[in-house]
Amino acid sequence: MTELAKKAEQPGLLLEADVAAGITHFYRGEFREAHARLVGVDKIYDAARDADHAFVFGQDPRAAALA
């Protein structure tokens, strides 16, 4: 997901890729990797640009990362 988002040059998709990877790392017990990816979400999240993610993807990516 991350590679596709980078190729598409879409920061919103990169945001979603980081959330997905972070959650996957967390459930695999890879807590350092999970933390790194989820902290990255907060750094690239833009409230104005990413406001519709909750409706499009079913969750707000920043809220999911902070949880």
LINNORQUI-V32248 format. One record per residue. SS is DSSP state (2 for helix, 1 for strand, 0 for the rest). PHI is phi in radians with two decimals (NA if undefined). Layout:
[[SS | PHI] [SS | PHI]]
This chain:
[[0 | NA] [2 | -1.09] [2 | -1.09] [2 | -1.12] [2 | -1.13] [2 | -1.15] [2 | -1.11] [2 | -1.36] [0 | 0.93] [0 | -2.05] [2 | -1.07] [2 | -1.15] [2 | -1.24] [2 | -1.10] [2 | -1.03] [2 | -1.14] [2 | -1.12] [2 | -1.15] [2 | -1.10] [2 | -1.07] [2 | -1.16] [2 | -1.08] [2 | -1.15] [2 | -1.10] [2 | -1.04] [2 | -1.03] [2 | -1.25] [0 | -1.53] [0 | 1.44] [0 | -1.68] [2 | -1.22] [2 | -1.13] [2 | -1.12] [2 | -1.06] [2 | -1.05] [2 | -1.06] [2 | -1.22] [2 | -1.30] [2 | -1.16] [2 | -1.08] [2 | -1.05] [2 | -1.09] [2 | -1.27] [2 | -1.79] [0 | -1.16] [0 | -2.20] [0 | -1.00] [0 | -1.22] [0 | -1.25] [0 | -1.80] [0 | -1.06] [0 | -1.47] [2 | -1.04] [2 | -1.05] [2 | -1.46] [2 | -1.33] [2 | -1.83] [0 | 1.57] [0 | -2.79] [0 | -1.39] [2 | -1.10] [2 | -1.20] [2 | -1.09] [2 | -1.10] [2 | -1.18] [2 | -1.24] [0 | -1.21]]
